[in-house]
Amino acid sequence: MRAGAPACLGRAFPRPGDSWNVEDLIPRLPIADVISSHAMAKILSVSIPDELMRETEALARAQGRTKSELVRDALRRQLQLERFRELQRYGRRQAEERGIGPEDAEALVDELRAERG
């Protein structure tokens, strides 16, 4: 273990796929920061309904992944979706300002293809 690394990163820290509760780790975590590979990771405690937890555990087992990996991926996808939706809203605002409606889209695409083709 690296000098100065939190004690929780020693052998007692759960391995991916082990069953454990975040609450079991909190007392051993200095300011709730964990060093993960080369980046700092924060612990996020989230309560979810029992059925969602069962589904998450089943999917993690089926994919050979940890629950944390699944949740991180779900959050990343949600953030990507939100960025995409914001881009769509921006595009709609720009089109409205220019008087372009959905009915104009096909003609504009055809025009652009003709210019490039």
PyMOL commands that set and color helices and strands:
alter all, ss='L'
color gray80, all
select helices_A, chain A and resi 7-9+22-28+30-32+50-63+67-97+102-116
alter helices_A, ss='H'
color red, helices_A
select strands_A, chain A and resi 33-36+39-42
alter strands_A, ss='S'
color yellow, strands_A
deselect
rebuild
show_as cartoon
